[in-house]
Amino acid sequence: MPLVCIASPKGGVGKTMVAANLAHALCRAGRRVLAIDCDPQNALRLHFGLPLDDHAGFMAGLPRRPDWRAAIRETPSGVRLLPHGTVDARGVLALAAAMERDPDLLGAPLRAILADPDLVVVADTAPGPSRALAALVPHAATLAIVLLADGGSTAQLPELESGRFLGRGTLGGLFAARMRVVLNEVESGSRLSTEVAGAMARHFGPRLLGAICRDMAVAEALACQRLVADHAPDSPAAADLQDIAQTVDLALFAAAPAQPAAPLWGPV
C-alpha cells in the first residue's frame, strides 16, 4: 500500500531517474513494486527498457477509463510498470481538463492499486504542480522532491517550504510534512556544488533522504535503457541510490524484514 511520490518544482533535475532507480532498488530489497508514470513526457519506460516505438500507456487513455491491470508491463528488473503513454500538446491539455472535471478518473484506480497492503507504489510526476500530483499527494506516505545542488534549486526553497509547490488552496499546508528531499548531481570537484549541498543538508536536516553524486554511469545507463544498478553496480551513483532506497524502505516499513516476492496481483 505505501505510495512514494517523486516530484520536482522544475524539470531537468533527474526526477524520473530517481523514480526508476528507487523502484528498482526497493524491488531488489524484496519488495513488490509497481512504478506509475504520471508525467506526460512518458520517459519512465525508457529506464526499464521498453521499446522506443512502444507508445501505449495508462494515463494517456485515462479519459476512457481503461483497466489499469491490462496496462501493466513486466520489465526485466522485476518492477511492474504502468507507462504514461504518448500524448501530444493537445492531449496533455485534454487530460488535465478531464482530471479537473473528474478527479476520480485517477483517484479510483489509485485506490484500487493501493488496496494491496504489501505493494509499494512509486509514482513519477510532471515537474511543477499538476492535477496528477494533486490526486497522488493525499495518498502518499512520502513525497520525495528532487533538487539539484545548484543555485536554481536553492531559489525554489521558498516555494517548497510554503507548500505552494503542491498547488493552490490548503493542499500544501496539509501535506508538506510528508515532503522529503533528494539532492542530485552533487559534484565533489565543484566548490559551488558542495557548498550548496552542505547548506541544503543543514537546512533540511532529517528531511534530506540523501544525495546522489554526479556520475557518468547515470547517463550511460539511460542511453543503454538500463537501470544504474544493472549497468554499473559498482558506481558511486549506484551506491548513493541504494542508500536512499534503504532510508525510504526503513521509513515505510519501520525496519520490518522484506518478504519474498509473491505474485503481484490477487483478487482486487
Residue pairs with C-beta under 8 A, 6 or more apart in sequence:
1 114
1 115
1 116
1 117
1 118
1 119
1 121
2 120
2 121
2 141
2 142
2 252
2 253
3 114
3 121
3 122
3 123
3 136
3 139
3 140
3 141
3 142
4 22
4 120
4 121
4 122
4 123
4 140
4 141
4 142
4 144
4 248
4 252
5 123
5 125
5 133
5 136
5 137
5 140
5 142
5 143
5 144
6 15
6 16
6 18
6 19
6 22
6 122
6 123
6 124
6 125
6 144
6 146
7 15
7 125
7 127
7 133
7 143
7 144
7 145
7 146
7 165
8 15
8 127
8 128
8 145
8 146
8 147
9 127
9 128
9 145
9 147
9 156
9 159
9 160
9 165
10 127
10 128
10 152
10 153
10 156
11 127
11 128
12 148
13 127
13 146
13 147
13 148
13 153
13 184
14 146
14 148
14 184
14 185
14 212
14 218
15 39
15 124
15 125
15 127
15 146
16 39
16 41
16 43
16 44
16 47
16 124
17 47
17 184
17 218
17 222
17 228
18 144
18 146
18 182
18 184
18 212
18 241
18 244
19 35
19 44
19 122
19 123
19 124
20 35
20 44
20 47
20 48
20 124
20 227
21 47
21 227
21 228
21 229
21 241
21 245
22 122
22 144
22 241
22 244
22 245
22 248
23 33
23 35
23 77
23 79
23 120
23 122
24 33
24 77
24 78
24 79
24 227
24 229
24 230
25 229
25 241
25 242
25 244
25 245
25 246
26 33
26 120
26 122
26 245
26 248
26 249
27 33
27 77
27 78
27 79
27 261
28 78
28 229
29 245
29 246
29 249
29 258
30 258
30 259
30 260
30 261
31 120
31 249
31 258
31 261
32 116
32 118
32 119
32 120
32 261
32 262
32 264
33 78
33 79
33 80
33 119
33 120
33 121
33 122
34 72
34 79
34 80
34 81
34 82
34 113
34 119
34 120
34 121
34 122
34 264
35 44
35 48
35 79
35 80
35 81
35 82
35 121
35 122
35 123
35 124
36 58
36 81
36 82
36 113
36 121
36 122
36 123
36 124
37 43
37 44
37 45
37 57
37 59
37 81
37 82
37 83
37 84
37 123
37 124
38 59
38 84
38 106
38 123
38 124
38 125
38 126
38 130
38 132
38 133
38 136
39 84
39 124
39 125
39 126
39 127
40 59
40 60
40 84
40 87
40 91
40 92
40 95
40 126
41 84
41 126
42 55
42 57
42 60
42 83
42 84
42 85
42 86
42 87
44 81
44 83
44 84
44 124
45 54
45 57
45 73
45 81
45 83
45 84
46 52
46 222
46 225
47 221
47 222
47 225
47 226
47 227
48 73
48 75
48 76
48 77
48 79
48 81
48 225
48 227
49 75
49 76
49 225
49 226
50 73
50 75
50 81
50 83
50 225
54 83
55 85
55 86
56 71
56 83
56 85
57 71
57 82
57 83
57 84
57 85
57 86
58 66
58 68
58 71
58 82
58 83
58 84
58 85
58 109
59 82
59 84
59 85
59 95
59 106
59 132
60 84
60 85
60 86
60 87
60 91
60 95
61 71
61 85
62 95
62 98
62 99
62 105
62 106
63 94
63 95
63 98
63 105
65 105
68 82
68 109
68 112
68 113
69 265
69 268
71 82
71 83
72 80
72 81
72 82
72 265
73 80
73 81
73 82
73 83
74 80
74 81
75 81
77 227
77 230
78 261
80 264
87 95
96 130
96 131
98 105
99 105
99 106
99 131
99 132
99 135
100 131
103 131
103 134
103 135
106 131
106 132
106 135
106 136
107 135
110 135
110 136
110 139
111 139
112 268
113 119
113 121
114 121
114 139
115 268
116 264
116 265
116 266
116 268
118 259
118 262
119 264
120 252
123 136
123 140
125 132
125 133
125 136
126 132
126 133
128 165
129 165
129 166
129 167
129 168
133 166
133 167
134 166
134 167
134 171
137 143
137 166
137 171
137 175
137 178
138 171
138 174
138 175
140 175
140 178
141 178
141 251
141 252
142 178
142 180
142 248
142 251
142 252
143 175
143 178
143 179
143 180
144 180
144 181
144 182
144 209
144 248
145 160
145 165
145 179
145 180
145 181
145 182
146 181
146 182
146 184
147 153
147 156
147 181
147 182
147 183
147 184
147 200
148 183
148 184
148 185
149 183
149 184
149 185
149 186
149 187
149 193
149 194
149 196
149 197
149 200
149 211
150 192
150 193
150 196
151 192
151 196
153 196
153 200
154 196
154 199
154 200
156 165
157 203
159 165
160 179
160 181
161 176
162 172
163 171
163 172
163 173
163 175
163 176
164 172
165 172
166 172
166 175
166 176
179 207
180 207
180 208
180 209
181 200
181 204
181 207
181 208
181 209
182 208
182 209
182 210
182 211
182 212
182 244
183 197
183 200
183 201
183 208
183 210
183 211
183 212
184 211
184 212
185 193
185 212
185 213
185 214
186 193
186 194
186 197
186 211
186 212
186 213
186 214
187 193
187 194
187 213
187 214
188 194
188 213
193 214
197 211
200 208
201 208
201 211
209 244
209 247
209 248
210 240
210 243
210 244
210 247
211 240
212 218
212 237
212 240
212 241
212 244
213 236
213 237
213 240
215 232
215 235
215 236
215 237
217 228
217 231
217 232
217 235
217 236
217 237
217 238
218 228
218 237
220 231
220 232
221 227
221 228
221 230
221 231
221 232
224 231
228 235
228 237
228 238
228 241
229 238
229 241
229 242
232 238
249 258
